Amino acid sequence: MQPISFSLITTIQPPPRMSNEEKKTVFTEDEWEAQLADMPVNKSEMNKLIMNYLVIEGYKEAAEKFQQECGTPPGIDLPSISDRMATRVAIQRGDVQSAIERANDLNPLILDENPQLFFHLQQQKLIELIRNGDIEAALAFAEKELAPRGEENPQFLTELERTMALLAFEDKSKCPVADLLEPAQRQKTASELNAAILTSQCQEKEPKLPSLLKMLLWTQEQLKEKAQFPEMDIEKAILRSSKPSS
């Protein structure tokens, strides 16, 4: 079986074989593959879609190689990808200050024009101090850097209070907000900064490909209500045979 081409199945029209009882139309594997083969696929647009994914997800070397092989422009200065990814890696290892400095080197306006992002970065610094057991430094940092912002913004105050709750538990794993110490919290902060950097570079915050795949799978589920056909296996890039139900 040949790998399937990426094409939206919303454009595939079932042949007029529906009975008066409105039973599902059944497509054989050959019929379905023939319809997929007839769908026009613009190679240039496909290449742009791939490049979009590589750039936004930070695969600099892959983007460079793809540009060389296909001639698809990345729409961005590729070396800047390394700088953007460095900020993400810094936060993921707990070095928030380094991420802030790198972001300012890329564009000082990123944090100046986004007070919520800056607060979340400062909040992450507080979380790292608590994680490391530096309680005195954590209290001093919260009072100097975060409390004033909390007084100006009720949402910030709520987030600060939630973070400070970590200090009430010697065993942090028993704290109701222990999730703040999970890797997912670092990832959340890193993703927020990454999105802001992309926006400053006139890039999209999220790659298009995952959204299109989700749309394709949703459309497939909708089509299954009216027809029986070989379904797409996204992970293996093949069609799974579908036998008519008895």
N, C-alpha and C positions, 0 to 999 in steps of 0.2 A: 504494500500500500504506500502510495506516495505521500510525502508531507503536504499538509494543506497550506494554501496561500491565505494570507490574512485578508479577508474581505467581509464586509458587513452582510450578514445573512438577511437583513431587513429587505434587501433588494431582490431576494429570491422569491419568485412567485410560484405557488403550487399549481400544477396543471389541473385542468377542470375534470377531476376524477372523483369529486365529492358526490356521495349518494344523497338521495332525498332525505335520508335519516341523519345527514350531516356527520357521518362517521369520519374519522381522521383519514386524511390522505396519506398513503404509504409510499415512501420513496425507496427505491433500491439503492444500493451503494453506488452503482454505476450512474444512475440518474442524478443522484445528489452531487457526485464528483463532476459530472458534466455541467451542472448548473454553476458550481463553484468556478470551473474552468472558464465559463463564459463571462464571469464578472470582470469588468475592466479594472486593472490595478496600475496606477501611475507609479512607476519605479522611482521617479524623482521625489514624489510626495512620501513614499515609503522610506526613502533615504533620509528625508528631513525628519520624519518621525523617529527614526533610530538615533540620528544625531541629537535631536532634542532630548531623548532619554539619557544618552551618554553625558551630555553637557550638564544637565540639571542634577543627575545623580553623582557627578564628580569623577567620571572615568576619563581622566585626561589623556592617558596614553592610548586608550581605545579610540577616543575621539580623534586624536591625531592620525592614527593609522587608518581609521575609516575615512577621514578627509583625503588622505593620500590615495586610497584605493578607489573612492567613488567621486571625489571632487566636490563633495557636499560641504558648503561653508558652515562653520559652527555658529556664526552669528555672535561670537564673543571672542575676546582675547584668551586663548587657551591657557596660557600661563596663569591667568587669574583663577583658574579652577583649583590649582594647587594651594593658593592662598586661602580660598574659600574652604577647601577641605581641611586645611590646617586648623581653622577655627573650630570646626566640628570635632576633630580629633582631640583638641585641647580641652574642650568641655567634657568630652566622654572620658577623659582621664582625670577630670576634676580640676584642671588648671584654667579656671574661668578668667583670671586676670590676663593670661596670655591671649585668650580668645578675644577679649575686649580690645587689647592693644592691636592685634592683627586686624580686627574689624575697623578700628580707627585708621589704620594705615591704608586700608582699601578705600575707605570713604568716611571721613569724620561725621558726615551728616546722618549716617545710618542710625547711630544711637542718639544724636542730638534731636532728630525728628521723630523718634519712636520711644516715648517715655515708658510705655508698657514693656517693651523689649528690654530696656535698660534696667527697669525694676526687676524683671525676671532673672536677668543676669546677676544682679546684686543679690537677689534671693538665693540663687544657686551658690553664690560665694558663701552665704550664710550657712546653707545646707552643708557645704564642704567643711566649714569650720566645726560644725556640730558633729559631722561624721568623724572628724579627726580627734574629737574630744577636747578641742580648745575652747572651753566654755567661756572663759573670761574674754577672749578675743571675739567670740560670737556675740556676746552681750554688748560689747563696746561697738562692734560693727553694726549691729541691729539698731542701736540707739542713735548712732551718728548718720548712717547712710539710709536706713530703711524707715525708721519711725517718722521722720519729717515727711516722707512721701506718703506714708500711710495716713497722716493727718490731712493731707490734701486730697486723698482719693480713697473712698470707702472700700473699693475692691482691693486695693493694695493693702489696706489695713487688715482685711479679712485673710488675705494670703499670708501676711506677716504673722498674724496670730496663729494661723494653722502651722506655720513653720516653727514658731517658738514653742509650740506644744511638744516638740521633740525633746526639749530640755527637761520636761517633767517626768521623763521615764529613763531610769538607769539602763533598763533593758529596752533598747529602742525597738526591738522586734515586737514588743507588746503594745507599742504606741498606736493609736488609731490612725495616725498619719505616717506610719512607717513606710508607706509607698514613696514618700519623698526621698528616701534613701536608696530606692531601687534604681538600677541602670536606666529604666524607662524614663525616669525624671530627667536624668542627664540628656537622654536622647531627645526628649521633648524640648528642652531648652536649646539644644544644639540645632534642632530642626527649625525653631523659631528664628534663630539668628541666621541660619542658612537661607531661609525664605526672604528675610529682610535684605540680605546681600544680593540675592538674585533680583529682587525688585529694584534695587539701586542700580543694577546693571541692565535694567529693562528686559529682564528674562522672566519667564513664568515661574511661579513658585513650585509647581508640581509638573512632572513629565506627563505628556499626553497619553503615552502608551498604556499605562495601567488603567486609566479611566476608560479608554477605548475597549480594552479587554473585558472590563467589568460590564460595559454596555453590551458587548457582544454576547457574553454569557447570559445577561438578563434577557436579551432579545431571543436567544435560543430557548430559554425557559418559556417565554411567551408563545413562541412558535410551536412548542411541543403540545400546546393545548389544541392545535388545529391539524398538526401533521406528525407523522412518525418518520424519522430520518436518522442517518448516522450522525451522532453528536460529536462535537469538537472536544478533543482532549487537549487542553491548552499546554499542559506540562510536556506531553510527548509530541505535540504538533501533528496529531493524526486524527482520523475520523474513527470513532468507535462504531462498529457495526450494530445496527438496531434491528432485531428480529420482530416481525409483526406479533402483537399480542394475540393469544388465542381467544 
